[in-house]
């Protein structure tokens, strides 16, 4: 829709397609006859549906007709803890009748004068602009509500204009998809470099030029982080928590801060290796190396700082070793189970055996190869973000400001 386009009609969403809530899950439906796979809020992400964790419940023949999905149906998240995710949507592209849907989702089935791809682009922009959040009912979980969604004013334009928008957006989406695939391929190559470079881990005995010894022999000590109340006051000291480690590096999103002074021994130093000692089983054991991303920072007690003997063990090699899939599994095997999470004692961690090249220069060669992979990955991620930004800008221009619906 161009900015100068005049032939826009504002009509309720419910007038340009069928709006329906899914079937409510009940104890009886779990064992009822007519079991069918159904999609729920956990399956619907912006622009795609994840079929990796699909559950089943009983549907009668009449319910299968009512709640069955058809190609072109748009599923929207009806309820989410985060207002930002309310209305997150994707187009169903599977076979007719293969899946039903639960009441955590809203189904929009567009009528013949609305292209599903055009409608979904409108919904994507509404979510980004906060329009779904503005009409959602806010309780412990925010609910969009089928009736409220159906009353939102939809910009109906001629089919030829819808088609033009879809074609232009599809071109950018193809570039976005190609860039995302390139990132995945580069990550796969990096994993191969790690597995080949550390194949001694799975050998019966350490090969020539390598040694196998308890981690404590090359990591003589470990430090716990600080145990103080954290808040969002940015005048405090940035404090890394268990969710601030990703892909071997600090993730500085959602930082929290310590308002009180922190002893110098708890401040992060360039080259510090951080280990996530407590979390859910899939996240415990994350590791990362501090490269001085901030001038001053510390770390919370959920994390442990491992202090390698740098004469024998490169800290960067230690991080890669900790993240190796075999070592992650060994770490999980020594974890103790607490309420809804597990914990790894640093002393027990340091009892694990580490395989490493005796010559530091050989450790450096592996790290250099991985750094090269990381640079390529970072460049492709940057390209992906640029394409995504361009896509958002293109959508804004094409839709020309015609995106301000109001409840009828």
SVG drawing of the C-alpha trace seen along z (x, -y; Angstrom):
<svg xmlns="http://www.w3.org/2000/svg" viewBox="-20 -11 75 57">
<polyline fill="none" stroke="black" stroke-width="0.4" points="0.0,0.0 1.7,-3.2 1.5,-6.4 -0.5,-8.1 -3.1,-5.3 -6.6,-6.6 -8.8,-3.5 -8.4,-2.0 -11.5,-0.8 -11.4,-0.3 -13.4,2.7 -13.5,4.9 -11.2,7.9 -14.2,10.1 -15.7,8.8 -12.7,9.8 -12.3,13.3 -13.5,15.8 -12.1,15.2 -12.2,18.3 -10.7,19.3 -9.4,22.8 -10.6,25.7 -10.0,25.6 -7.8,28.4 -9.5,30.4 -8.5,33.5 -11.1,35.5 -9.9,34.5 -6.4,36.0 -7.8,39.5 -10.9,39.0 -11.3,40.8 -10.5,39.1 -7.0,38.0 -5.6,35.3 -2.4,33.2 -3.1,29.6 -1.1,26.4 -0.8,24.2 1.0,20.9 4.3,22.7 4.2,23.7 3.6,20.3 6.4,17.9 6.5,14.8 6.5,16.0 6.8,19.7 5.3,22.7 7.4,25.1 6.1,28.7 8.8,30.2 6.7,30.4 3.1,31.1 0.6,32.6 -2.7,34.4 -6.2,34.3 -9.6,35.7 -11.7,34.0 -15.2,35.2 -15.9,35.2 -17.8,32.0 -14.9,30.4 -12.5,31.5 -14.5,29.6 -14.7,26.5 -11.1,26.5 -9.3,28.1 -6.6,26.0 -6.5,25.3 -3.6,23.8 -3.7,20.0 -5.1,19.9 -3.3,17.4 -2.7,18.4 -2.1,15.6 -0.9,16.0 -4.0,15.2 -2.3,15.0 1.3,14.3 3.1,13.3 4.9,10.6 2.6,8.0 5.2,7.7 4.4,11.3 0.6,11.0 -0.6,11.4 2.6,13.1 1.4,14.8 2.3,17.3 0.5,18.7 -0.4,22.4 0.9,24.1 0.2,27.8 -2.4,30.1 -6.1,29.5 -7.3,31.3 -3.9,32.5 -3.9,30.3 -6.4,28.6 -5.6,25.7 -6.0,24.9 -7.7,21.9 -4.3,20.3 -4.4,19.4 -6.8,17.3 -7.4,18.5 -8.0,15.9 -9.3,17.5 -9.3,14.7 -12.1,14.4 -11.4,14.5 -10.6,10.8 -7.7,10.9 -4.4,12.5 -3.1,14.4 0.4,13.0 -0.9,9.5 -3.1,10.0 -0.2,11.5 2.1,8.6 -0.5,6.3 -0.6,8.3 3.2,8.3 3.2,4.6 0.4,4.2 2.3,6.3 5.5,4.3 3.6,1.0 2.0,2.2 -1.5,2.2 -2.3,5.7 -0.8,4.8 -3.1,1.7 -6.3,3.7 -5.2,6.8 -6.7,7.6 -3.9,7.4 -4.1,9.9 -1.3,12.2 -1.2,13.2 -2.1,10.7 -5.0,11.8 -5.8,10.5 -9.2,12.0 -11.0,13.2 -13.8,10.6 -11.4,7.7 -9.2,8.8 -12.3,9.2 -13.2,5.5 -9.9,4.1 -10.1,2.0 -8.4,3.7 -7.1,1.7 -8.7,3.5 -7.2,2.5 -7.6,3.8 -6.2,7.3 -3.7,5.9 -2.2,3.7 -2.1,6.6 -0.3,8.7 2.2,6.0 3.0,5.7 3.3,9.4 5.7,9.8 8.0,7.0 8.0,8.4 8.6,11.9 11.7,10.8 13.2,9.4 12.0,12.4 13.9,14.7 17.1,12.7 16.4,12.9 15.9,16.6 19.1,17.1 21.1,15.0 19.7,17.0 20.6,20.3 24.2,18.9 24.5,18.3 23.3,21.8 25.8,23.3 28.7,21.3 27.7,22.4 27.8,26.0 31.2,25.5 32.4,24.0 31.0,27.1 33.0,29.3 36.2,27.3 35.6,27.8 34.9,31.5 37.9,32.2 40.2,30.0 39.2,31.6 38.8,35.2 41.2,36.3 38.3,35.8 36.8,39.1 40.0,41.0 40.9,43.9 44.2,42.2 45.6,38.8 47.4,38.7 51.0,37.5 51.4,33.8 48.3,33.9 47.8,34.5 44.8,35.7 44.7,34.5 42.2,33.3 41.0,29.8 42.1,28.7 45.7,29.2 45.4,26.3 42.5,24.4 43.8,24.1 41.0,22.0 37.5,20.7 35.6,17.7 31.9,17.2 30.2,14.0 28.5,11.5 25.3,12.1 23.6,8.7 20.3,7.3 20.3,6.2 18.1,3.7 17.7,1.7 19.5,-1.5 22.2,-2.0 24.2,-4.1 25.2,-0.9 27.8,1.7 26.7,3.9 26.4,7.5 26.4,10.5 23.8,13.2 23.2,16.7 21.2,15.5 24.1,13.2 26.2,15.9 25.6,17.0 27.8,18.7 30.9,18.4 30.6,14.6 28.7,12.2 25.2,11.2 24.8,7.7 21.0,7.6 18.8,7.4 21.7,6.4 21.0,5.8 23.1,3.6 24.6,3.7 24.0,0.4 26.6,1.0 30.3,1.0 32.0,4.2 35.3,5.4 38.1,5.2 38.5,9.0 35.0,9.4 35.5,7.1 35.8,8.8 39.2,8.8 39.9,9.3 40.3,13.1 38.1,14.2 36.2,17.4 32.7,17.5 30.8,20.7 27.0,20.9 26.9,23.3 23.1,23.3 20.1,23.2 17.7,25.6 19.5,28.8 19.7,27.5 21.3,24.2 23.6,25.2 27.2,25.3 27.1,22.4 30.5,20.6 31.9,17.4 35.0,15.3 35.1,11.7 36.9,9.6 36.4,6.2 33.1,5.4 32.4,2.9 34.8,0.6 33.7,2.0 31.5,5.0 31.1,7.9 29.2,11.2 26.5,12.7 26.8,15.8 24.9,17.9 28.2,17.8 31.7,19.0 34.9,17.5 37.5,20.2 41.1,19.2 43.3,21.1 47.1,21.4 47.7,19.4 51.2,20.9 49.5,24.2 45.9,23.4 44.7,20.7 41.4,19.3 39.8,19.3 40.6,23.0 39.0,23.6 35.8,21.9 35.6,24.1 36.3,27.2 33.5,26.4 31.1,25.9 32.1,29.1 29.0,31.4 30.7,34.3 31.9,32.1 28.5,30.5 27.1,34.0 29.8,34.8 29.0,31.6 25.3,32.5 26.2,35.9 27.8,34.4 25.0,31.8 22.9,32.1 19.1,31.6 17.4,28.9 13.9,27.4 13.3,26.8 17.0,26.4 20.3,28.2 23.6,27.1 27.2,27.9 29.8,27.6 33.0,26.0 35.1,28.5 33.4,31.4 33.8,29.6 37.5,29.3 37.7,33.1 36.7,33.7 39.6,34.6 40.5,32.2 42.3,33.0 44.5,30.2 47.6,29.7 50.7,29.5 52.1,26.7 50.1,23.4 50.7,22.6 48.7,25.6 45.8,24.4 46.2,21.0 45.9,22.5 42.5,24.0 41.4,20.7 42.5,18.8 40.5,21.1 37.4,20.6 38.0,16.8 37.9,16.8 34.6,18.7 33.2,16.3 34.2,13.3 32.3,14.8 29.3,15.6 29.3,12.1 29.4,10.6 26.5,12.7 24.5,11.9 25.1,8.2 23.9,8.8 20.8,10.6 20.0,7.7 20.4,5.2 18.0,7.2 15.5,7.4 15.8,3.6 15.3,3.0 12.3,5.3 10.7,3.4 11.4,0.1 10.0,1.4 6.9,2.6 6.4,-0.8 6.8,-2.6 4.5,-0.2 1.8,-0.3 2.1,-4.1 0.9,-4.8 -2.4,-3.0 -1.9,-1.0 -3.7,-2.7 -6.8,-0.6 -9.1,-1.4 -11.6,0.8 -15.0,0.4"/>
</svg>
